[in-house]
Every structure is written in C-alpha cells, then in structure tokens.
Amino acid sequence: MRDTIYRYNTPLRIALLADLHDREFGWITNSLKAHKPEIICIAGDVVHRVDTNTDGLVIHQTKYVLPFLKACAEIAPTFMSLGNHEWTLCDEDIEVMAETGVTILDNSFVQYKK
C-alpha cells in the first residue's frame, strides 16, 4: 500500500481509499488525521476472504473493518461504496457497518454539501 498525496487548488479536500482487504489500518488513520480531509471516500473492498458457511454475520469475521470504519467516521464524513469483495454481506452486515457512522452506498448516491 502507498500513501499518495495530490495537491490541487480546490475548495474540497477528499481522501479516497480502495482495496484495503481487512488489513491493519493504523497507519492509514494516522495519515487521515494528519491530512485532515473534509470527506473520506472508500471505494469498496474493505472485506477480504470470509467463510459464508458459518452462523452469524459475515462482517464479524473481519478483524479490522469495523474499528477502521468507526475511526474514519470520527475523522470526517465517510462514504463507502460496496466492492466485489462485499458481495457476501447480507443486509444485516451492511447495517452493522452503517452503525459505525459511515454512509454506505449500495447502488445509491448522496449529494454532499460543505
């Protein structure tokens, strides 16, 4: 993974994250805190491999996803679209993710106003 910063003279500072695959995210949250984005966008694939043949919610098999989403939501308004690795999630999994404070976008959109 890499931390790439693009500097543009625009009125909005956006952090865009993708393909995190349930890794340890501490350095990412530290970078987000340091760069102070106005919004955080996560372009899917926070989940990695999970076992869909078990009882309970799939999201609870992940180690880092929920704490990371909560940390992002505490830094700035956070919007996440579902990626192909989230196909195993049921509606209840997505509700648990939304309870972290992140806005989940599943074939939907929101209009952000500063």
Residue frames as a rotation matrix with the C-alpha (Angstrom) as fourth column:
MET 1
0.580 0.814 0.000 0.00
0.814 -0.580 0.000 0.00
0.000 0.000 -1.000 0.00
ARG 2
-0.611 -0.769 0.188 1.05
0.765 -0.634 -0.113 3.55
0.206 0.075 0.976 -0.52
ASP 3
0.282 0.569 -0.772 0.03
0.674 -0.690 -0.263 6.98
-0.683 -0.446 -0.578 0.62
THR 4
-0.540 -0.413 0.733 -0.12
0.830 -0.408 0.381 9.31
0.141 0.814 0.563 -2.40
ILE 5
0.037 0.494 -0.869 -0.95
0.529 -0.747 -0.402 12.97
-0.848 -0.445 -0.289 -1.95
TYR 6
-0.312 -0.033 0.949 -2.13
0.887 -0.368 0.279 15.11
0.340 0.929 0.144 -4.87
ARG 7
-0.408 0.125 -0.904 -2.27
0.523 -0.780 -0.343 18.84
-0.748 -0.613 0.253 -4.23
TYR 8
-0.386 0.400 0.831 -4.88
0.784 -0.333 0.524 20.79
0.486 0.854 -0.185 -6.14
ASN 9
-0.990 0.112 -0.080 -6.20
-0.061 -0.878 -0.475 24.25
-0.123 -0.466 0.876 -5.50
THR 10
-0.409 0.904 -0.123 -9.80
0.196 0.219 0.956 23.15
0.891 0.366 -0.267 -4.93
PRO 11
-0.204 0.399 0.894 -12.37
-0.789 -0.607 0.091 24.02
0.579 -0.687 0.438 -2.28
LEU 12
0.776 0.544 0.319 -12.71
-0.630 0.636 0.446 20.41
0.040 -0.547 0.836 -1.06
ARG 13
-0.408 -0.913 0.027 -10.10
-0.902 0.398 -0.167 18.04
0.141 -0.093 -0.986 0.40
ILE 14
0.719 0.684 -0.123 -11.04
-0.681 0.729 0.069 14.40
0.137 0.034 0.990 -0.30
ALA 15
-0.478 -0.759 0.442 -9.35
-0.755 0.612 0.236 11.22
-0.450 -0.221 -0.865 0.90
LEU 16
0.522 0.599 -0.607 -10.00
-0.824 0.537 -0.179 8.28
0.219 0.594 0.774 -1.45
LEU 17
-0.437 -0.600 0.670 -9.28
-0.746 0.658 0.102 4.76
-0.502 -0.455 -0.735 -0.20
ALA 18
0.545 0.617 -0.567 -9.75
-0.820 0.533 -0.208 1.46
0.174 0.579 0.797 -2.00
ASP 19
0.533 -0.271 -0.802 -8.90
-0.127 0.911 -0.392 -2.23
0.837 0.311 0.451 -1.81
LEU 20
0.023 -0.511 0.859 -7.99
-0.943 -0.297 -0.151 -2.34
0.332 -0.807 -0.488 1.88
HIS 21
0.213 0.108 -0.971 -8.95
-0.264 0.963 0.050 -6.02
0.941 0.246 0.234 2.29
ASP 22
0.943 0.333 -0.005 -9.19
-0.082 0.248 0.965 -6.19
0.322 -0.910 0.262 6.11
ARG 23
0.020 -0.980 -0.197 -5.59
0.615 0.167 -0.770 -5.25
0.788 -0.106 0.606 6.85
GLU 24
0.044 -0.112 -0.993 -4.27
0.926 -0.368 0.082 -3.37
-0.374 -0.923 0.088 9.86
PHE 25
0.367 0.310 0.877 -5.25
0.764 -0.638 -0.095 0.23
0.530 0.705 -0.471 9.17
GLY 26
0.486 -0.134 -0.864 -3.46
0.729 -0.482 0.485 2.21
-0.481 -0.866 -0.137 11.91
TRP 27
-0.591 -0.788 -0.170 -1.07
0.544 -0.546 0.637 3.99
-0.595 0.284 0.752 9.58
ILE 28
-0.511 0.480 0.713 -3.97
0.667 -0.301 0.681 4.95
0.542 0.824 -0.166 7.31
THR 29
0.609 0.759 -0.228 -5.98
0.731 -0.427 0.532 6.52
0.306 -0.491 -0.815 10.13
ASN 30
0.132 -0.645 -0.753 -2.84
0.646 -0.520 0.559 8.37
-0.751 -0.561 0.348 11.26
SER 31
-0.816 -0.422 0.395 -2.38
0.563 -0.421 0.711 9.72
-0.133 0.803 0.581 7.72
LEU 32
-0.042 0.891 0.453 -6.04
0.736 -0.279 0.616 10.75
0.675 0.360 -0.644 7.55
LYS 33
0.632 0.245 -0.735 -5.76
0.741 -0.471 0.480 12.60
-0.229 -0.848 -0.479 10.86
ALA 34
-0.277 -0.859 -0.430 -2.62
0.579 -0.507 0.639 14.39
-0.767 -0.072 0.638 9.66
HIS 35
-0.895 -0.120 0.430 -4.07
0.443 -0.366 0.819 15.45
0.059 0.923 0.381 6.29
LYS 36
-0.601 0.681 -0.418 -7.48
0.091 -0.462 -0.882 16.45
-0.794 -0.568 0.215 7.67
PRO 37
-0.896 0.334 0.293 -9.74
0.326 0.045 0.944 15.58
0.302 0.942 -0.149 4.72
GLU 38
-0.652 0.745 0.138 -13.17
-0.751 -0.611 -0.250 17.17
-0.102 -0.267 0.958 4.58
ILE 39
0.620 0.774 0.125 -14.66
-0.757 0.633 -0.165 13.88
-0.207 0.008 0.978 3.41
ILE 40
-0.591 -0.709 0.385 -13.41
-0.566 0.704 0.429 10.31
-0.575 0.036 -0.817 3.19
CYS 41
0.479 0.684 -0.550 -14.50
-0.877 0.349 -0.329 8.09
-0.033 0.641 0.767 0.28
ILE 42
-0.431 -0.541 0.722 -13.93
-0.471 0.818 0.332 4.34
-0.770 -0.196 -0.607 0.41
ALA 43
-0.009 0.376 -0.926 -14.29
-0.999 0.039 0.025 2.67
0.045 0.926 0.375 -2.98
GLY 44
0.797 0.570 -0.202 -15.07
-0.560 0.821 0.110 -0.82
0.229 0.025 0.973 -1.73
ASP 45
0.475 -0.521 -0.709 -13.19
0.150 0.842 -0.517 -3.98
0.867 0.139 0.479 -0.89
VAL 46
0.008 -0.427 0.904 -12.64
-0.926 -0.344 -0.155 -3.46
0.377 -0.836 -0.398 2.83
VAL 47
0.615 0.257 0.745 -13.61
-0.541 0.825 0.162 -7.11
-0.573 -0.503 0.647 3.35
HIS 48
-0.471 -0.746 -0.471 -11.29
-0.881 0.374 0.289 -9.90
-0.039 0.551 -0.834 2.28
ARG 49
-0.484 0.275 -0.831 -11.93
-0.194 0.892 0.408 -13.64
0.854 0.358 -0.378 2.34
VAL 50
-0.440 0.435 0.786 -14.71
-0.878 -0.025 -0.478 -14.77
-0.188 -0.900 0.393 4.66
ASP 51
-0.986 0.166 -0.015 -16.46
0.163 0.981 0.101 -18.07
0.031 0.097 -0.995 5.31
THR 52
-0.527 0.849 0.030 -20.08
-0.781 -0.498 0.377 -17.82
0.335 0.176 0.926 4.21
ASN 53
-0.030 0.497 -0.867 -20.91
-0.043 0.866 0.498 -21.27
0.999 0.053 -0.005 5.60
THR 54
-0.812 -0.245 -0.530 -20.96
0.504 0.164 -0.848 -20.19
0.295 -0.955 -0.010 9.24
ASP 55
0.328 0.911 -0.249 -23.67
0.914 -0.239 0.328 -18.90
0.240 -0.335 -0.911 11.51
GLY 56
0.211 -0.183 -0.960 -23.71
0.578 -0.769 0.274 -15.21
-0.788 -0.613 -0.057 12.33
LEU 57
0.928 0.166 -0.333 -22.85
-0.096 -0.758 -0.646 -12.12
-0.359 0.631 -0.687 10.40
VAL 58
0.613 -0.718 0.329 -20.01
0.720 0.337 -0.607 -12.23
0.325 0.609 0.724 7.89
ILE 59
0.480 -0.425 0.767 -18.76
-0.177 -0.904 -0.390 -8.80
0.859 0.051 -0.509 8.99
HIS 60
0.784 -0.164 0.599 -17.92
-0.611 -0.030 0.791 -10.21
-0.112 -0.986 -0.123 12.43
GLN 61
0.785 -0.572 0.236 -15.33
0.584 0.811 0.024 -12.49
-0.205 0.119 0.971 10.80
THR 62
0.414 -0.652 0.635 -13.27
0.318 -0.551 -0.772 -9.44
0.853 0.521 -0.021 9.88
LYS 63
0.047 -0.511 -0.858 -10.67
0.996 0.088 0.002 -8.18
0.074 -0.855 0.513 12.31
TYR 64
-0.707 -0.555 -0.439 -10.07
0.591 -0.804 0.065 -4.56
-0.389 -0.213 0.896 11.35
VAL 65
-0.546 0.457 0.703 -13.02
0.616 -0.350 0.706 -3.39
0.568 0.818 -0.091 9.24
LEU 66
0.489 0.868 -0.086 -15.47
0.706 -0.336 0.624 -2.12
0.512 -0.366 -0.777 11.87
PRO 67
0.348 -0.396 -0.850 -12.88
0.689 -0.507 0.518 -0.28
-0.636 -0.765 0.096 14.03
PHE 68
-0.728 -0.650 0.218 -11.43
0.607 -0.462 0.647 1.28
-0.320 0.603 0.731 10.88
LEU 69
-0.267 0.711 0.651 -14.81
0.658 -0.359 0.662 2.49
0.704 0.605 -0.372 9.61
LYS 70
0.672 0.497 -0.549 -15.59
0.737 -0.379 0.560 3.95
0.070 -0.781 -0.621 13.04
ALA 71
-0.087 -0.804 -0.588 -12.23
0.660 -0.489 0.571 5.74
-0.746 -0.338 0.573 13.10
CYS 72
-0.760 -0.149 0.633 -12.85
0.627 -0.424 0.653 7.18
0.171 0.893 0.415 9.62
ALA 73
0.175 0.938 0.299 -16.31
0.689 -0.334 0.643 8.43
0.703 0.093 -0.705 10.61
GLU 74
0.599 -0.021 -0.800 -14.76
0.716 -0.432 0.548 10.17
-0.358 -0.901 -0.244 13.63
ILE 75
-0.492 -0.857 -0.154 -12.24
0.630 -0.473 0.616 11.97
-0.601 0.206 0.773 11.40
ALA 76
-0.796 0.258 -0.547 -14.61
-0.516 -0.761 0.392 13.21
-0.316 0.595 0.739 8.67
PRO 77
0.378 0.924 0.056 -17.92
-0.667 0.313 -0.676 12.36
-0.643 0.218 0.734 6.99
THR 78
-0.712 -0.682 0.167 -17.22
-0.457 0.630 0.627 9.00
-0.533 0.370 -0.761 5.35
PHE 79
0.459 0.816 -0.353 -18.92
-0.796 0.200 -0.571 7.43
-0.395 0.543 0.741 2.34
MET 80
-0.608 -0.664 0.436 -18.32
-0.435 0.737 0.516 3.86
-0.664 0.124 -0.737 1.23
SER 81
0.282 0.616 -0.736 -19.43
-0.950 0.286 -0.125 2.09
0.133 0.734 0.666 -1.92
LEU 82
0.509 -0.041 0.860 -19.59
-0.326 0.915 0.237 -1.69
-0.796 -0.401 0.453 -1.84
GLY 83
-0.224 -0.678 -0.700 -16.98
-0.964 0.050 0.261 -3.55
-0.142 0.734 -0.665 -3.87
ASN 84
0.209 0.297 -0.932 -16.90
-0.601 0.790 0.117 -7.05
0.771 0.536 0.343 -5.29
HIS 85
-0.713 -0.502 -0.489 -15.42
0.070 0.643 -0.762 -8.40
0.698 -0.578 -0.424 -2.03
GLU 86
-0.813 0.481 0.327 -18.53
-0.502 -0.296 -0.813 -7.23
-0.295 -0.825 0.482 -0.15
TRP 87
-0.355 0.721 -0.595 -20.87
-0.659 0.259 0.706 -9.48
0.663 0.643 0.383 -2.17
THR 88
-0.512 0.112 -0.851 -21.01
0.413 0.902 -0.130 -11.94
0.753 -0.418 -0.508 0.74
LEU 89
-0.992 0.112 -0.064 -22.51
0.000 -0.491 -0.871 -9.33
-0.129 -0.864 0.487 3.06
CYS 90
-0.280 0.959 0.044 -26.19
0.908 0.249 0.337 -9.52
0.312 0.134 -0.941 3.91
ASP 91
0.250 0.474 0.844 -28.41
0.203 -0.878 0.433 -6.55
0.947 0.063 -0.316 4.77
GLU 92
0.965 0.116 -0.235 -27.69
0.243 -0.068 0.968 -7.03
0.096 -0.991 -0.094 8.48
ASP 93
0.106 -0.992 -0.067 -23.92
0.966 0.087 0.244 -6.91
-0.236 -0.091 0.968 7.82
ILE 94
-0.350 -0.208 0.913 -24.36
0.629 -0.775 0.065 -3.64
0.694 0.597 0.403 5.97
GLU 95
0.686 0.640 0.345 -26.47
0.108 -0.559 0.822 -2.25
0.719 -0.527 -0.453 8.84
VAL 96
0.719 -0.505 -0.478 -23.67
0.626 0.173 0.760 -3.10
-0.301 -0.846 0.441 11.29
MET 97
-0.323 -0.858 0.399 -21.20
0.945 -0.318 0.082 -1.28
0.056 0.403 0.913 9.04
ALA 98
-0.033 0.400 0.916 -23.51
0.351 -0.853 0.386 1.75
0.936 0.334 -0.112 8.86
GLU 99
0.867 0.379 -0.323 -23.73
0.401 -0.146 0.905 1.81
0.296 -0.914 -0.278 12.67
THR 100
-0.014 -0.946 -0.324 -20.05
0.981 -0.075 0.178 2.88
-0.193 -0.315 0.929 12.67
GLY 101
0.210 0.159 -0.965 -21.18
0.169 -0.978 -0.124 6.23
-0.963 -0.137 -0.232 11.27
VAL 102
-0.844 -0.527 -0.102 -20.17
-0.058 -0.099 0.993 5.56
-0.533 0.844 0.053 7.67
THR 103
0.221 0.883 -0.414 -22.70
-0.688 -0.160 -0.708 6.20
-0.691 0.441 0.572 4.90
ILE 104
-0.516 -0.336 0.788 -22.95
0.190 0.852 0.488 3.00
-0.835 0.401 -0.376 2.85
LEU 105
-0.045 0.438 -0.898 -23.68
-0.869 -0.460 -0.181 3.50
-0.492 0.772 0.402 -0.85
ASP 106
-0.647 -0.043 0.761 -25.18
0.184 0.960 0.210 0.42
-0.740 0.276 -0.613 -2.50
ASN 107
-0.529 0.405 0.746 -26.47
0.815 -0.002 0.580 1.37
0.236 0.914 -0.329 -5.94
SER 108
0.684 0.696 -0.221 -27.27
0.730 -0.650 0.214 4.75
0.005 -0.307 -0.952 -4.45
PHE 109
-0.353 -0.788 0.504 -25.75
0.653 -0.594 -0.470 8.20
0.670 0.163 0.724 -4.06
VAL 110
0.421 0.412 -0.808 -25.81
0.819 -0.555 0.144 11.20
-0.389 -0.723 -0.571 -1.77
GLN 111
0.410 -0.297 0.862 -25.19
0.414 -0.782 -0.467 14.82
0.813 0.548 -0.198 -2.51
TYR 112
0.039 -0.506 -0.862 -22.55
0.994 -0.070 0.086 16.25
-0.104 -0.860 0.500 -0.18
LYS 113
0.584 0.114 0.803 -22.77
0.263 -0.963 -0.054 19.90
0.768 0.243 -0.593 0.72
LYS 114
-0.434 -0.888 -0.152 -19.99
0.555 -0.131 -0.821 21.61
0.709 -0.441 0.550 2.56
